[in-house]
Amino acid sequence: MRSSEPVSLPAALASFTEQWSPRIVTAVNDYDVRVAKVEGEHLWHVHDHTDEFFLVLAGELHIALREAGGERTVVLPKGSVFTVPRGTEHKPYAPLPTEILLLEPTGTLTVGDRHDDVPDHVDATTGHPLT
């Protein structure tokens, strides 16, 4: 879904209220550019075949990572970017209302290829079209 007009990220974020339910704002080659509102915990999951790029637009995002050397958490304040490498088990958490931008291959599930049980508040989607 490519937009032929500029997309206002604040307007896109104002158009929905659902948590952990990304909206596709545009596409770049075979990648979706998604925005999401997040708060609280997501779930442990893995993307086996793709990295996952995060940009924090507002708030603060924590990402717990299970790596070969053990478990650690990265903290991303507003304006920070981080890429979770493919195959790395991770669990995003937002201690306060947070807005993020994600860059992922079109069709990538928000709960990855392998994941914990999906709680009711998590929308296990490949991204909703922006309306």
N, C-alpha and C positions, 0 to 999 in steps of 0.2 A: 504494500500500500504506500505509494509515493504521493506526496502532496504536490500539486502544481502551484501552490501558494505558500507563503511563509506560515509557519505554525507558531503560535504564541504558547510557550510552555506554561506560563501562569494560567492562561485561559484553558488549556488542556487539563491541567490539574484541577481547576475549579469546576470542571464538567462532571466529576464523579466523586463519590465518597467512599467507595468500597476499599478495604484494606487488602494488601497483598494481591491485587487484581489489576495487573498492568494494562495500560492503553497504548496502542501502537500509534505513534505520532508521525512516523515516516519510515522509509526504508532506504538503506544504503547497500547497493549490490544485493547480496542474498541475506542481509542482516536487517532485523527490525530494530528501530530505535523506540524504546518503550519508556513510559513514565509510570510511576506507581506511588501510592501513598502507603506507608507502612508504619506500624506501631506494634509493640509486643514481639512475640516470637514467631518465626516462620517454622521450618522443620529441617532436620538433618537431611541432606540430599546430595547427590552427585550428578554432574553432567559428564558422562563418559567420553563424549566426542567433541566437546567444545569448551573453551574458556568462557568465563562470565565476567563482564565488565560492569562496574558500578561507579556512578558519579552521584554524590550527595548534593542535592539542590538546596535542601533546607533540613534542619535538624541534625541528627547524629545517628550513624549506623554502626553497629558492632557486627563483625563476622567471625564466628568461631570456626576454626579450621582443624581438621584432624590430618596431620602430616606424619611422615615417616619418623620425625624426631619427637613426636608427641602432639598434644593439643595446645593451641594458642588462639588468642583473640586479637584481631586488628580493630582499631577504632577509627572511624572515618567521620571527622567533623564536616560541616558544610564546606563545599568547595573541594573536597578530597575525592580522588579516584583510586580504585583498587581493582585488580583483575585476579579472580580465583582461577587457578590453572585447572584445565580439564582433568578429570579423575580425582580431584580433591574433595573429600567430604566436607561440607560446610553448612553452617546454620546462621542465617542473618537474624539479627535482633535489633529492634529500635526502642530505646528506653523512653522516647517521647515521640510525638507525631513527627514523621520524617517524610520527605519527598525525595525520590531517587530517579535517576535515568539509567536504563540498562541498554546494553548493546549485545544482542544475541542473534544467532542464525534463525531465520524465519522458521517457525514450527517448534522451537525449543520450549519444552514444558517448564513452567515455573517451579515445579517440584522435581525436576531432573529426571534422570533415567532410573535411578535407584533412590528410594526415600523411605522415611518413617511413615507411619499411618498419617493420612492427610486429615487434619482437623477441619471441622465444619467452616471455620472462618477463612480458610485458605481456598482461594479460587485456583484450582489446578488447570490452568489454561495456557494456551500459546500466545495469549495477549488478545485483548478485545479491540476491535477497530474503534478509533476515536470518533465520537458522534458530535 
